[in-house]
Amino acid sequence: MLKIPRLIGITVENYRSFCSETEIELRPLTMFFGHNSVGKSALLRLLPILAGSVSYSGAGPINLQSDAARGAAFSDMQCKLTSAPSIFFKLTWNGEVSSAEYTVRDLPDLHRQVIERLVIRDNDGKRILQFEWLPSAESGELSRIYILSDETSSIESEVVFRGMSPEIINLDAQEKFGAISTQVNSQLSIFSYSTTWLKALRCLPPRREFLSSPLSGLSPDGSGITQMLAFDDLEGGATLTSVSNWYLNATGHRVELRWGAFAGKELFSVVLTPEETRSVQLDIVDTGEGMGQVLPVIGALCFAEHNSMKRNSIIAVEHPELHLHPSAHPSLAQLFCKLASGTQAPTLVVETHSEIFLLSVQLAIVAGDLDPKSVVVYWVKSSESGSEPVKVEFDEQGRPIGDTWPAGVFSESATQARELVLARRSLPHR
């Protein structure tokens, strides 16, 4: 089987609250922890923002109209702690073309942005192609002329960037650098196509809906998961069974589809059946909020487990535990760990506040169910100089390696327990 390069890292500088160069290694399970408003979401959303910018046809290389950008202007994306006019980001793969490094510059007079420099390197770190923007001599014009070079020669050429993807126009430059440019565009296209992002607030499934057509993926709000499960049910229901088994283990309910027809069209609903009363079926929209919020998450993971997602898929999820009772958090983490330990594991990127989720990951390591090299945690903290992700790795006993785990993390429960004891002792004896 042809090996497809896998995205293994992203690097940013002057982006949101990340003033200095910030490198994030992507492993099968990559987790972001930290207090509110320190930059966790900004790091995770960089994946869908860039994935949605690969072949973007709008003005500028970055798709600021994407759901992940939330209507931001370029100035909103820039770090407020510097006056630098450019944002730098790098995508790193484990292929022969190992990285693409972009410098995107703001041009306030033209109300546009331009890729000022794109550097492509091989797996030895050698620069094999560089695009360097040559500004127009005419005021008010946006030049398409770039100087293309490797470490031995250079050619001037017109280049059209469709989002982040370069198209070399001049025939001489195509002949010399076209193969490298094509390979980069292929890797960018795979990254774009294979990235699924689920935002924190996901929509509830419809009470009932018509069967439409097979979908290739999920929307950021999770819509589409019910159609995917419906077609899976018609084809034997292997993924639906896995989803139902997770719900049963975590919540004591089975997930089923209730089929019907209206005006000659097939109609279905997603229902939950309590294990202790199998005769009762509850529409999922009439149950607790967490039951519906987690359905796209569990569905995406189970489809990936059954190899129904794209190869080298990236699944980025904000707060998968949202509205779930803490008793369900271990089952949620175990499903992430199971998928991350597979031979063709996707890249799972998770932002969470759940201490139970993290403890469950550590228990999976201790039990031998998850290789500690397959997981990395970033504790994101902020300071006067900007946000900084502290990289935390684990040994085979699930313990943080070195002195990287910040002091006092997840100490709130112990502090509150102590305050409760002291408050009780302060009360008069009754």
Secondary structure, 3 states (H helix, E strand, C coil): CCCCCCEEEEEEECECCECCCEEEECCCEEEEEECCCCCHHHHHHHHHHHHCCCCCCCCCCCCCCCHHHCCCCHHHHECCCCCCCEEEEEEEECCCEEEEEEEEEEECCCCEEEEEEEEEEECCCCEEEEEEECCCCCCCCCCCEEEEECCCCEEEEEEEEECCEEEECCHHHHHHHHHHHHHHHHHHHHHHHHEEEECCCCCCCCCCEECCCCCCCCCCCCCCHHHHHHHHHHCCCHHHHHHHHHHHHHHCEEEEEEEEEECCEEEEEEEEEECCCCCCCEEHHHCCHHHHHCHHHHHHHHHHHCCCCCCCCEEEEECCCCCCCHHHHHHHHHHHHHHHCCCCCCEEEEECCCHHHHHHHHHHHHCCCCCHHHEEEEEEEEECCEEEEEEECECCCCCECCCCCCCCCCCHHHHHHHHHHHHHHHCCCC
